[in-house]
Structure formats: C-alpha cells, structure tokens
Amino acid sequence: MFEEMEARARRAAETRVEGRKTELAAALRTLLPPEVRVETSEEGVLLSGLGLGRRVVLDASLRWTLAGLLK
C-alpha cells in the first residue's frame, strides 16, 4: 500500500518537473535572442549558441535576464 502511494507521488512529481521545464524553456525562448537555442533535457533546460559564454559575460541585459529567471 505504501509503495502505491510512493509511486503515485513520484509520477506526480515527475509530471510537475516536466511542466516546469517546459514553462521555463518557453519563457526563455521569448526573452533570449534567436541565436540562443533553448532545449529541455533530462537535467533541466539547456542553453546553447555560438559564443554564448562570452555573450553572457559581455551583455548585461542577457546576464540579468538569466539571473532573474533562475531565482
């Protein structure tokens, strides 16, 4: 009986995590420049793009956008 409740709670948590990852990815797609690719993965949301690390360091608006969403 306890195993059933545990399995149901695990499924509910996994569904919530997937929904949150999708919401965050959608929010990032609207805020970030089109050169930055946003994808969901098992670990979370993946940002990629040519020179992304350098752009985050040099572009204050990009840095603040990411910091605000990751709170």
Stockholm file with secondary structure:
# STOCKHOLM 1.0

chainA/1-71         MFEEMEARARRAAETRVEGRKTELAAALRTLLPPEVRVETSEEGVLLSGLGLGRRVVLDASLRWTLAGLLK
#=GR chainA/1-71 SS CHHHHHHHHHHHHHHHHHHHHHHHHHHHHHHSCTTSEEEECSSSEEEECTTHHHHHHHCHHHHHHHHHHTC
#=GC SS_cons        CHHHHHHHHHHHHHHHHHHHHHHHHHHHHHHSCTTSEEEECSSSEEEECTTHHHHHHHCHHHHHHHHHHTC
//
